[in-house]
Amino acid sequence: MNSRGQTLGVSIIAGIFIFIIGMMIINFVMPEVTTARTALNCADASSISDATKLLCLVVDTVVPYWILLVFSIMGGSIVSQLLIK
C-alpha cells in the first residue's frame, strides 16, 4: 500500500506536469490574442465603440485568467492529496 508521502510526491510531480503543460499552451494563445487585438483595433480607443472596448478588455484578460486557472488546478491537485486521510 502506498504511504502518504509517496502519494504526495506523485501529486507534486503531477502538479509540476500540469504547470509545464499549462505554460506551454500560453505560447499558442499569445499570437491569437495579438491577432484579435489587431483585428479589433484596440490600440485606437477613440475610434471604436464601447462594446468593442469591452471586448478588447476581455481579450486582454485571457492570459492572466489562464495562468490563474493553471495555478488553481496545480494547487488543487496537490492540496487534495494533503486533505485525503
C-alpha positions as CSV (number, residue, x, y, z in Angstrom):
1,M,0.0,0.0,0.0
2,N,1.3,3.5,-0.8
3,S,2.3,5.7,2.1
4,R,1.1,9.3,2.4
5,G,4.5,10.6,1.4
6,Q,4.5,8.6,-1.8
7,T,1.1,9.8,-2.8
8,L,2.0,13.4,-2.0
9,G,5.2,13.0,-4.1
10,V,3.3,11.8,-7.1
11,S,0.8,14.6,-6.6
12,I,3.6,17.2,-6.6
13,I,5.1,15.7,-9.8
14,A,1.6,15.7,-11.4
15,G,1.2,19.4,-10.4
16,I,4.6,20.3,-12.0
17,F,3.5,18.5,-15.1
18,I,0.2,20.4,-15.2
19,F,2.1,23.7,-14.7
20,I,4.5,22.9,-17.6
21,I,1.8,21.9,-20.0
22,G,-0.3,25.0,-19.0
23,M,2.6,27.4,-19.6
24,M,3.4,25.8,-22.9
25,I,-0.2,26.5,-24.1
26,I,0.4,30.2,-23.5
27,N,2.8,30.2,-26.4
28,F,-0.1,29.1,-28.6
29,V,-2.6,31.6,-27.1
30,M,-0.4,34.8,-27.2
31,P,-0.4,35.1,-31.1
32,E,-4.1,34.7,-31.2
33,V,-4.6,37.4,-28.6
34,T,-2.3,39.7,-30.6
35,T,-4.3,38.9,-33.8
36,A,-7.6,39.6,-32.0
37,R,-6.3,42.9,-30.7
38,T,-5.1,44.0,-34.1
39,A,-8.4,42.9,-35.8
40,L,-10.5,44.8,-33.2
41,N,-8.3,47.9,-33.5
42,C,-7.7,48.0,-29.7
43,A,-4.8,50.5,-30.0
44,D,-7.1,53.3,-31.1
45,A,-9.6,53.7,-28.3
46,S,-11.1,56.9,-29.6
47,S,-12.5,55.3,-32.9
48,I,-14.1,52.2,-31.5
49,S,-17.5,51.7,-29.8
50,D,-17.9,50.9,-26.1
51,A,-18.8,47.3,-26.9
52,T,-15.6,46.9,-28.8
53,K,-13.6,48.4,-25.9
54,L,-15.2,45.9,-23.6
55,L,-14.3,43.1,-26.0
56,C,-10.7,44.4,-26.0
57,L,-10.6,44.2,-22.2
58,V,-12.0,40.6,-22.3
59,V,-9.3,39.6,-24.9
60,D,-6.6,41.2,-22.8
61,T,-7.6,39.1,-19.7
62,V,-7.3,35.7,-21.4
63,V,-3.7,35.1,-20.5
64,P,-3.9,36.2,-16.8
65,Y,-7.0,34.1,-16.3
66,W,-5.3,31.1,-18.0
67,I,-2.3,31.5,-15.6
68,L,-4.7,31.7,-12.7
69,L,-6.5,28.6,-13.9
70,V,-3.3,26.6,-14.3
71,F,-2.1,27.6,-10.8
72,S,-5.6,26.7,-9.3
73,I,-5.6,23.3,-10.9
74,M,-2.0,22.6,-9.9
75,G,-2.6,23.8,-6.3
76,G,-5.8,21.8,-6.1
77,S,-4.2,18.6,-7.2
78,I,-1.5,19.0,-4.5
79,V,-3.8,20.2,-1.7
80,S,-6.3,17.4,-2.4
81,Q,-3.7,14.8,-1.5
82,L,-3.0,16.6,1.7
83,L,-6.6,16.6,2.7
84,I,-7.3,12.9,2.0
85,K,-7.0,10.8,5.1
